[in-house]
Amino acid sequence: MEKEKKTLSIYEKLLRIQTELKAPKNQTNKFGGYNYRSCEDILESVKPLLDKYGCTLKISDALVYIGERYYIQATATLINVENGEVIENTAFARE
């Protein structure tokens, strides 16, 4: 008899991805002398985990005008491809 595979919720998948993700700070800022990780570094590290857990990550940004200032509104969307569940987070940055 075949053992039934438990379907993970999107929150369980996010927890596992966050726990397993390793994205070391391999970049060095020559002016400030500190190490950092780029967005590209993080995305390359997360891709195998997204595949492992059946998810996809969509990242988008938009220029928005708030209170006489321009901001970049960045949105990350994690999608569970097995059932369509979605987690989305938005953040703002300015100059």
KABEL-V922809 format. One record per residue. N is the residue number from 1. RES is the residue in three letters. SS is DSSP state (2 for helix, 1 for strand, 0 for the rest). OMEGA is omega as a letter, one per 30 degrees, with the letter a starting at -180 (NA if undefined). D_FIRST is the distance of its C-alpha to the first C-alpha in whole Angstrom. Layout:
[[N | RES | SS | OMEGA | D_FIRST] [N | RES | SS | OMEGA | D_FIRST]]
This chain:
[[1 | MET | 0 | a | 0] [2 | GLU | 0 | l | 4] [3 | LYS | 0 | a | 6] [4 | GLU | 0 | l | 9] [5 | LYS | 0 | l | 12] [6 | LYS | 0 | l | 15] [7 | THR | 0 | a | 18] [8 | LEU | 0 | l | 22] [9 | SER | 0 | l | 25] [10 | ILE | 2 | l | 28] [11 | TYR | 2 | l | 29] [12 | GLU | 2 | l | 26] [13 | LYS | 2 | l | 27] [14 | LEU | 2 | l | 30] [15 | LEU | 2 | a | 30] [16 | ARG | 2 | l | 28] [17 | ILE | 2 | a | 30] [18 | GLN | 2 | a | 33] [19 | THR | 2 | a | 32] [20 | GLU | 2 | a | 31] [21 | LEU | 0 | l | 34] [22 | LYS | 0 | l | 37] [23 | ALA | 0 | a | 40] [24 | PRO | 0 | l | 43] [25 | LYS | 0 | a | 46] [26 | ASN | 0 | l | 47] [27 | GLN | 1 | l | 50] [28 | THR | 1 | l | 54] [29 | ASN | 0 | a | 56] [30 | LYS | 0 | a | 60] [31 | PHE | 0 | a | 62] [32 | GLY | 0 | l | 60] [33 | GLY | 0 | l | 59] [34 | TYR | 0 | l | 55] [35 | ASN | 1 | l | 52] [36 | TYR | 1 | l | 50] [37 | ARG | 0 | l | 47] [38 | SER | 0 | l | 47] [39 | CYS | 2 | l | 45] [40 | GLU | 2 | l | 44] [41 | ASP | 2 | a | 43] [42 | ILE | 2 | a | 40] [43 | LEU | 2 | l | 39] [44 | GLU | 2 | l | 38] [45 | SER | 2 | a | 36] [46 | VAL | 2 | a | 34] [47 | LYS | 2 | l | 33] [48 | PRO | 2 | l | 30] [49 | LEU | 2 | l | 29] [50 | LEU | 2 | l | 29] [51 | ASP | 2 | a | 27] [52 | LYS | 2 | a | 25] [53 | TYR | 2 | l | 24] [54 | GLY | 0 | l | 25] [55 | CYS | 1 | l | 28] [56 | THR | 1 | a | 32] [57 | LEU | 1 | l | 35] [58 | LYS | 1 | l | 38] [59 | ILE | 1 | l | 42] [60 | SER | 1 | l | 45] [61 | ASP | 1 | a | 48] [62 | ALA | 1 | l | 51] [63 | LEU | 1 | l | 55] [64 | VAL | 1 | a | 56] [65 | TYR | 1 | a | 60] [66 | ILE | 1 | l | 60] [67 | GLY | 0 | l | 63] [68 | GLU | 0 | l | 65] [69 | ARG | 1 | l | 63] [70 | TYR | 1 | l | 60] [71 | TYR | 1 | l | 57] [72 | ILE | 1 | l | 53] [73 | GLN | 1 | a | 51] [74 | ALA | 1 | a | 47] [75 | THR | 1 | l | 44] [76 | ALA | 1 | a | 40] [77 | THR | 1 | l | 38] [78 | LEU | 1 | a | 34] [79 | ILE | 1 | l | 32] [80 | ASN | 1 | a | 28] [81 | VAL | 0 | a | 27] [82 | GLU | 0 | a | 24] [83 | ASN | 0 | l | 25] [84 | GLY | 0 | l | 29] [85 | GLU | 0 | a | 30] [86 | VAL | 1 | l | 33] [87 | ILE | 1 | a | 35] [88 | GLU | 1 | l | 39] [89 | ASN | 1 | a | 41] [90 | THR | 1 | l | 45] [91 | ALA | 1 | a | 48] [92 | PHE | 1 | l | 52] [93 | ALA | 1 | l | 54] [94 | ARG | 0 | a | 57] [95 | GLU | 0 | NA | 60]]
